[in-house]
Amino acid sequence: MSDAARTLLREWLSRQLSDAQNAWLNEQIAVLQKDPSDPALHTALGMAPRRLGKDELTLSDADRADANAALEGWDPRGWSVADAARILLLSGLPATGKPFADRFRALCQTADMAESIALHRGLPLYPDPAALEPQVGEGLRTNMRAMFEAIIHRNPYPRQHFDIHRWNHMVLKALFIDSRLAPIQGLDERANAELARIMCDFAHERWAAGRPVPFEIWRCVGPFAEGPMLDDLARALSSGDAIERSAAALGLSACPGARAANLLRELPELAAGIANGKLSWSTLS
């Protein structure tokens, strides 16, 4: 974790916590600097919610800008003060003979749900984050949406460290558990032809089952749409659902082919909204 990020995290906590709470947190930081053993760490992490509370960490727009400047993509919105304290304590551990990735894995195996969420929200702030990827992959197996979203939402870690297979699996699973795609950092940057094909296969499964298709899949399909994929977008464009039609139009607007442009021209109101910026993935989400 960068010194700038640690400084920010401590400042945010300091202004929100009481004097007694700040004294306790400073004491735990000092204890772990002298004794970074597993028992001392488990005690500090376990006591954090009881001693500091579970209020949401209060952040201004300026704070969020400072966070991104300290560490690209760092977005701690939605963290609690307990989350922030746990991450501060864990990220500041002195180096020991045991690799950090091994300690992180052991913590994940014994953590309750709230602690697991905090552990994974802090991923980009830990030492040697690339070494954590195998354990993060295990975390993606969960069907607990809050835990899954701690990894994928507003977290730069997947964008920076997942290979294409892990990335595509993550996006597909998000749809299976009814999680949104918009908060995933790098969704457009990491789009790929294989993911577009997977999204279209998913759409066909939903259509065959008579179930609605999540509108966000067309964001992943549009840049790579050709042949049958354009047929799928045309089907979505003719949907009776206004949001799905808008999403299909946005997908078509990202496709360079002539047929995509022709399909989009069939709905001039949507095409005009895209052209003037009133319709975008941001506004639709």
N, C-alpha and C positions, 0 to 999 in steps of 0.2 A: 504494500500500500504506500502510495506517495506521501511524503511529509505534508504536502499541501492538503491532501484529502483528509488525513488524520487531524490536522489542525482545524479544518472546517467542521468535521464531525464533533470534535470536542467543544468548539465554540457554540455550535447549535444546541448541544446538550446543556452546556453551562448556563446559557441564558434562559432555558426552559425549566431546569431543575431547581429545587430549593437548595438552600445552603447545606442542609443535612444530606440531601441526596447527592449533591456534588462532592461532599466530603467522602461519602461512601464510595463513589465511583473513583475518586482519586486514590483512595486507600487500596481498592482492588487493582488499579493500574500499577501501583507501587509494589504490591504483594507479588503480582505476576512477573514483574521485572526481576525480582529476587528469586522467586520460586515458580518457574513456568511449568510445573509438573501437571500431569493430568488431573490429580485430585484437586489441586488449587484452581485449575481452570474450570472444572466441572462445578465447583462450589460457586465461583463468581458468575458463571453463565446461568446457573440455576436460580441464584438469588436475585438477579437483575430485575425481573418483573415485579417481585415482591417489594424490593427496596426503591425502585424508580417509578413503578406504575406502568400502565399500558396506554397512556395518552398518545395520540398521533404526534409525530415530530412536526413542529410548526416551521414551515419554510416559505419564504417570500420568493417572488420571481427573481430577485437579485441573488438569493441563496442558490436557486437552481442553476442560474447562469454561472455562479462561482463553482458549483459542483462539476459542471461540464468542462469548465476551464481547467480544473484540477485533474480531471480524469475524463477523457472523451466518452460521452454516452452515459456517464454516471447520473442517474435520475432517482433520488431517494424519496420521491413522492409516495405516500402511503405507508412509510415506515413508522413504527411506534418508537417511543423513546427507549423501550426495552430492546427492540431490534437494533437500534443505533448503538446502544451501549454494548450489547453482545458482540457486534461486529467490530467496534472499536477495541474491545478487549482481545478478541481473537486475532485481529489483524496486527496487533502490536506485540505479539509474543516474541520474546527473544529467540534466536535460532538455538535449537538443541540438536542432539545427535539423531533425533527422530525426524524424518522429513515431514514438512507441514501437510502434504497430501495424505500421509498415513494418519496423522492426528485428525484431519478433517473427516476422513472416512470413518474413524472410530466414533467421532462425535455424531455423525449422521446415523450410525447404527443404534445409538441409544437415545437419541433426541425424541422428545414429544413433538407434536405437530407444530406448535408455536415456535419451538426452538429450531425445528427443521426449516421453517419458512425464513426465519432470521438468518440462519446459516447460508441459505442459498441466495438470499437477497444480497449478501455481501460478496458474492463470488469474484467480481472484478477487482475487489480491493485487497485480496489476500496475496501472500507471497507465492510466486511461481504458479499463477492461475492455470497455465496450460496443463500442469501436472494433475489438476483436479478433474479433468475432463472425463476419465472413466467413471468416477463416482457420480459426477453430474448426470452422466448417461443412465446410471442406476436410478437417480432421482426422477428422471423422465418417465419411468415405468409406473409411477403412482397414478391412481385414478382420483386422488383428492385434488380438486381443481385449484384450491388456494395454494397448495404446495407446488403444483405444476406451474402455476402462474408466477410464483416467486422466481422461477428459473427463466421463464420466457418473456414476461412482461416488463417493459421499461428497464431491461437488464442488458448491458452490452456484451455480456459473456457469450451467449450463443453465436451472435454475429461474428465475434472475434475468434472463437475457438472450435466451433463445430465443423466437421467435414460435411460434404454435401449429403451423404447418407443420413447422418444424425440430424442435419437441418431439415431435410424433407420429412423424416419421421416425426420430428417435433411439430411441424406445421400441420401435418395430417392428423396427429393425435389431438391437437388443439381443437380441430373441428369435431372429432369424435366425442369430446367431452364438453362441447358447447362453449368453448373458450374463444374469445375474440382474437383476431389476427392483427388488428390495427396497432396495439401496444407493443408488438414485436419489433425491436430495433433491427434495421437492415432488411425488412421484408422485401422491398423493391431491389435493393442492392444484391441480395442473395438469391433472387428469383432465378430459376433455371428450367430448361426444357423438360427434364425428367419430372420435376415438381408439377409443371403444367399438365403433363400427361396423367399424373397421379390425381390431380384435382378433377380432371375431366372424368376419369374412372369413378371417382367418388360421386360426382354429380349423377352419372348414369345409375349408380346403385341407389341413390336417393330417389331419382325419378321412378325407377322400377318398383320401389317400395311405396310409392305414392307419398313420399315425404318431401318437405321443402328443402331446397338447396341453399346453404349459407351463402349470402351474397358476396362475401369477401373472397371466395375462391376465384372469382373472375379477375381479381387483381393479380393473382399468380399466373393466370392463363394468358391474359391479353398479349403480353410482349412476345409470346412464342406461338400464338394461334395460327394454324394453317389447316387446310383440309377439314377433317371431321371436327377439329376443335372449333373452327369457325361455325360449323353447323350447330355446335353446342351453344356458342355465344348467341347465334341467331335465335335459337329456341328460348334462351333466357331473355333476349330482347323482346320477344313476343309474349312474355309472361304477363299475367294479370296483376302481378305485384309491382308496385311503383319502385320500390327500393331495388328489387332484382333487375328491373329494366335499366335503372340508372347505373347499377354496377356493371351490367353487360355493356352499356354504352361506354363507360370508363375503360373497361377492358379492351373494347374495340379501338378506342382512341390511342391505345399504346401499341397497337399492331400496325406494322408498316405496309401491309398488303393492300392492294387496290380493292379487293372484295370487302375488307373490313371497313374501308372508307365509304364504300357504296351502301353497306348495311347501316352505317351510322347516319348517313344522309336521309334514310327513310324516317328518322325521328329528328326533325330539325330543331325541335325545342330542346331536346337533350344535347344535341350537338352544339347548339348555341350556348347552353349553360357551361359545357366543358370549355368552350373557346373563351368565354369571358371570366372563367374562374369561379363562377357561382356553384358549379358542380365539380367536386373533386373527392378523392378518397377521404380527405380530412372532413369535408362538410357532410359526406354521407355517413361517416362513422360517428 
